Amino acid sequence: MSNLNPIPQSVADILDVEAEVTEPMLAGVGQVGWMKTWPQLSTYSHYSQLKSLVLRGLAAVLKDCDLGAGYDVALDCAKPLIMERLTQPSADVQNRLLKLVEEEPLGPRVELTEERLTQLKVIFKETLLSEDWQAIAKAAAAEVQHQVLDLMVA
């Protein structure tokens, strides 16, 4: 008798099966693909630490831009862009990101130190495309414009 539902033998197999089932639900998010990009991370907790560090770093970089009312919209625009770009990073970028979380204890968030933030800024500049930065800037500008024009109506 053949086994109609074989049990996946590896994390990659599990992620393949999960992708088939959840792909419609995760459209645009790319989490399964992002996890597959980082097989060096031995647990989901390590993956979560890296993802959290990247997103907090992105938020800090945009906060430094002093976007005011456009900050939240810019961050909402930037998050999926960086997550998408990091599904296929260069080997160099991948190694530099892994070093940021290497030897960190499992569980607590990895601290976003000035050194880590500096490294993340360089990685973001290398990873995000010109059109990504344009989209982020346009999103922020549109929100500021919306806020200002709302004053006219009020």
Secondary structure, 3 states (H helix, E strand, C coil): CCCCCCCCCCHHHHHHHHHHHHCCCCCCCCHHHHHHHCCCCCCHHHHHHHHHHHHHHHHHHHHHCCCHHHHHHHHHHHHHHHHHHCCCCCHHHHHHHHHHHCCCCCCCCCCCCHHHHHHHHHHHHHHCCHHHHHHHHHHHHHHHHHHHHHHHHC
